[in-house]
Amino acid sequence: MLTGRAVLMDFDGGSGRSSDYYGRFDDLFESPLRVQSTRTPRDLKAGGDERTLQWLETMTDFMCLQPLEWDEDVVTVQGSPAFLHTLRLNPSLASAFDETFGGLDGLFRDDFFELLRPKRELLDEAAAFVHSLGIQPARAAALVGLHIRNGRDFRTRKLTPEEWRKLAVCAKALVPSDGSAYGPPQAAYVVATESAESQTAATSALGTGAVVYKPSLPKGGDGGSSSREGAKRAMVELLIVSLSNASVLTPMSSFSETVAALTGRPGLYFHFDTSRKFHFESATEVFPGCFVPWTAEMPGSMNLHSLLEKLKCAGSVRRANAHSRWIHPTGLRFLDGTTALPEKLAKKVTAF
């Protein structure tokens, strides 16, 4: 839309699968976009020049490039949902962005609901589930949403019962401790996690206040988690967690980062494994072992503020976006109205 190019989404279905990704675009979104998916985008490249943007380049150096001057027939963008914030911050695209999007500040939430509006029935289903929990705001109520990724792609082993209990401490710390004249605070913990085993572990750690949207689907394709129904459930769970008052999320998970971006509020992260880096260098430790990143504006941008200063065009990016929330860290707004914002980058990880 900014450079006059068509967009193709390349979903690789893998061996033995159809060319469609299992989560179909039209199942999930009511969008003004007309999106095509293909497994063979190289067929479109015959006879034309191509420019390829590497994954890390889209997160950083793209802000200094001049895409309106490119004359290649095909531009391939590799991965990285963080590409959206670099589009917004690129000084050469600022006027095109404002003209195309009608003055939107360019935060992920704004663009998401403009271009990728979830299906009304999915939004209604998420809202109905939250309403069914019966949380009463007059009683210092809190709905804490948790997305807990417990698979091999996150860490080398599954969480232990003790780690689930430590994670529960982070979640419960988000609930106001003073119920004032209404008695003890009322809280519910809605858990989005990928397996029945994880659901059981989460509810055991959190106690009677823990709920799940629906029992987990079995792993795999037809009728399981990797099916059209599985994709719809994942979208509803994402919306439910984003409707919560506060959230506990999984570091480096694009699902979690999208939740934070939609709420406009960073989620609390429990750092399970100190041998693995998850941008804690650009976060503040608000409880022992529990971190808040500087920003919630966009998936992939937890360390955006530290990246800006390393750009050769940092000055022009800041001047072009002087009034944008993109370049100002937001911190975490707690349920009692206070906020936590780091005065300096965290230098260590505290043992829980």
Secondary structure, 3 states (H helix, E strand, C coil): CCCCCCCEECCCCCCCCCCCCCCCHHHHECCCCCCEECCCHHHHHCCCCEEEECHHHHHCHHHHCCHHHCCCCEEEECCCCCHHHHHHHCHHHHHHHHHHHCCCCCCHHHHHHHHCCECHHHHHHHHHHHHHCCCCHHHCCEEEEEEECCCCCCCCCCCCHHHHHHHHHHHHCCCCCCCHHHCCCCEEEEEEECCHHHHHHHHHHHHHHEEECCCCCCCCCCCCCCCHHHHHHHHHHHHHHHCCCEEEECCCCHHHHHHHHHHCCCCEEECCCCCCCCCHHHEEEEECCEEEECCCCCCCCCCHHHHHCCCCCHHHHHHHCCCCHHHCCCCEECCCCCEECCCCCCCCCCCC
